[in-house]
Amino acid sequence: MSTQHGPDIGPRHTARRDNGLFRTKSVEQSIQDTEEPEHTLKKSLSALDLTVFGVGVIIGTGIFVLTGKIAKEQAGPSVALSFIAAGVVCALAALCYAEFASTVPVAGSAYTFSYASLGELPAWIIGWDLILELALGCAVVAVGWSGYIRSLLDTAGWHLPAGLAGTHEGHFGFDLLACVLVLALTVILVLGMKLSSRVTGVVVAVKVTVVLLVIIAGAFLISGANYHPFIPPSQPSGAGAGASAPLIELLFGFTPSHFGTMGIFAGAAVVFFAFIGFDVVATASEETRHPQRDVPRGILGSLAICTVLYVAVSVVVTGMEKYSRLSVDAPLADAFKDLGKPFFADVISFGAAVGLTSVCMILLLGQSRVFFAMSRDGLLPRVFSVAHPRFGTPYRSTIALGVVVAIVSGFTSIDVLAELVNIGTLFAFVVVAVGVILLRRSRPDLPRSFRTPWVPVVPVVSVLASLWLMLNLPAETWIRFAIWMAIGFVVYFLYSRSHSRLGLRNRQNNG
C-alpha cells in the first residue's frame, strides 16, 4: 500500500507520454491527487453499501415493464434467456470494472480508468459521454417517477394543474414533481454519502420486498401451457427504414428477427436497458473504506442479485399469461388484473414509484463524481472540485448538476433520447475492457487485489459483445451520440487541453 500512497512520485510514473493527446496520468498520481485536503472525499462506504447502491440503481421500472414487453414482441417465454444473455454481457464488463476499481480507487469510474490506460483525450471522451449518459438517465427516470406519482394522486382524487404536469401528448408544460424530486435528492447527496446510503437502503428494501412478493404470488398462478412454445418460431422483425433502422441492418444488410434464436439476442439488446447502472458503483470507489476489496464485491454482487430477480420475474410473467396476450405498457400489473388479483397490480405500481427514487439518486451521485474527477484534473473548471469541509461531498458539482438535471427533467419529454443512455453505457464498457488489457501490459507492477480472469480473452469478448448490442441500436441514436461527442471535442480543444493539470505539470517538468 505504501507504493500507492507515498508522496514521492518518481518521474517514471508521472506520465508515460509527456506530450500530446494521449498523455496518461499514472495511478500513483491519481491517488495522490485524492489526498489534497481541499479535494478529499470522505470515506464512509462498505461492501454492503455498494451492493445496495448497485441494486438500487439497476432495479427500476424495467423489471415490471421490459419483462412482458420483450416477451410479447421479441422472445416469447425465452425472454428469460434474453435477460441471461444481457447479464453475461454486463458480467464481462463488470469483471473489467472490478479490476480497475480495485487498482485505481479514485472517483470517476471509466473516466479515471481511461486516463490511466488510454490517455487524456480518450479519458475526456468517456467522461463527456458519462456526463450525458447519467444526466439524461436521471432526467428520464425522474419524468417516469413523476408519471407514477401523478397516477397515484389521480386515484386519490387530487389532480395537478395541466401546466405543471410535464410535456406529454403534444401539451407543453413544466413537470413540477420531476423537478422537485431531483432537487430533493441533490440536497440529500450534498449532506453526505452515509445519509444517501441509508435513504437508498430503505428504498431498496421496499422495492426488493415488492419484487419478491410479486415473484412468490405469481408462482402460484403459473400455467405450464403458457410456456409452449418456449422459443416461438422466427418472424421477420419489420425493422424501421432509414435512420430508424438498426445500424447493423444499414451496414451489413442484416435484418434482425423477432422470436426464434435471434429473437433472444434481439431481446437482449433491449433488456440490456434494465441492467444499466452497476458501473455507477465504481464512481464511489474513492468514498469506500476498503475499495480494493469492497468495490469488486459491490459491483459483482449487485449484478448477480439483479440478474436472478430479472430472470425470476420473466419466468413468472410468461407463466401467468400467454406471451402473445401480455400488454406492452404494464404487462406484469395487467397480468395480475386479468387473473383477478388487482391488489398485486397496485403493489407493483407502488414498488415501481418507490424504486425509481433510488435509481434517480444514484445516477445523480455517479454523474457528480465523474464531473468532480474531471474538474480536479483541470479538464473542467477547478471550482467544481472542492469538497464540502463538513460533509466531505463534492457539493459544488452536485448542486450545479442537480439544478441542470432538475430543469431538464421539468421541461423535457425525452422518450427518444433515452436510447442515448444505452449507447453511452456500452461505449464505456468497450473503453474499460480495452483499458484493462493496456494497463496490464504497461504497468504489470501495479498491485491488483482483484484481477479479471483470462486476460485478454474476457476483455476482448466483452468488447465484441458490447459492440454487437450497440450495432442493434437505431442509426439515429448513433447520429445523436456523434453530435454530442463532436461538441465534446470542441470543448476539449478550446478549454480542457490547455487547462489540464497533467499537461501543466509536464510542461513544468520539461522546463
Secondary structure, 3 states (H helix, E strand, C coil): CHHHHCCCCCHHHCCCCCCCCCCCCCHHHHHHHCCCHHHCCCCCECHHHHHHHHHHHHCCCHHHHHHHHHHHHHHHHHHHHHHHHHHHHHHHHHHHHHHHHHHCCCCCCHHHHHHHHCCHHHHHHHHHHHHHHHHHHHHHHHHHHHHHHHHHHHHCCCCCCHHHECCECCECCCEHHHHHHHHHHHHHHHCCHHHHHHHHHHHHHHHHHHHHHHHHHHHCCCCHHHHCCCCCCCEECCCCCHHHCEHHHHHHCCCCEECHHHHHHHHHHHHHHHHCCHHHHHHHHHHECCHHHHHHHHHHHHHHHHHHHHHHHHHHHHHHCCHHHCCCCCHHHHHHHHCCCHHHHHHHHHHHHHHHHHHHHHHHHHHHHHHHHHHHCCCCCHHHHCCCCCCCCCHHHHHHHHHHHHHHHHHCCCCCCHHHHHHHHHHHHHHHHHHHHHHHHHCCCCCCCCCCCCCCHHHHHHHHHHHHHHHCCEHHHHHHHHHHHHHHHHHHHHHHHHHCHHHHHHHHHCC
